[in-house]
Amino acid sequence: RAATLRVATAGHRTLCLGQGAEFQWARRPRPLSSLEVLDIFRKKTSPAFEVALLFGANLVQHDPETSQIISEFSEALGIAYQIRDDVEDMSEEWVANDLAAGRPALPLAILHERGKADPEALAVVERAWRRQSSPEDLARIESLFLEYGIGDRCRALQESYKEQAIRCLAKLDNTSLKGLLRRVISKIFVMEV
């Protein structure tokens, strides 16, 4: 019970830190780096996977080594999951909706980093981060996503986090748990692991 309570409180605390970072950005919108956006993903999404998986693992047997592996797996899986969500929604409407709702977006962060050589593109992206975009700006951002290969870069990052989650499974001795976690990945990403 104590281990389960620790898992729940740690997960809730981390999730609150991620949500707090997002709220702080929403109060004072500014361009975020891709690392800042990924950190928000790590704090907001990964704890949901981690808490659910650790609850189950702790009910069977509390093993610190297995718990550490599940934590690493959950972190990578949560980030990959959130990146996939951003990539699937990349469009003019998505940029407007995500930023209006106060959700920092990885594609926009990467576009901001890649567009620094083009002052006109950078100005358009910065207006989007600050929620000051015109409809023309949003259409331009969609074309910049294609021009700068933002979707490809996001998908490459997603694959690297997905692979990181899969590599964690090699450290597990429990074949049943390993199989379960493989199924989790395959269900989320519709792939064979």
Buried (B, 14 or more C-beta within 10 A) or exposed (E): EEBBEBBBEBBEEBBBBBEEBBEEBBEEBEBBEBEBBBBBBBBBBBBBBBBBBBBEBBEEEBBEEBBEBBBBBBBBBBBBBBBBBBBEBBEBEBBBEBBEEBBBBBBBBBBBBBBEEBEEBBEBBBBBBEEEBEEEBBBBBBEBBEBBBBBEBBBEBBEEBBEBBBEBBEEBEBEEBBEBBBEBBEEBBEEEB
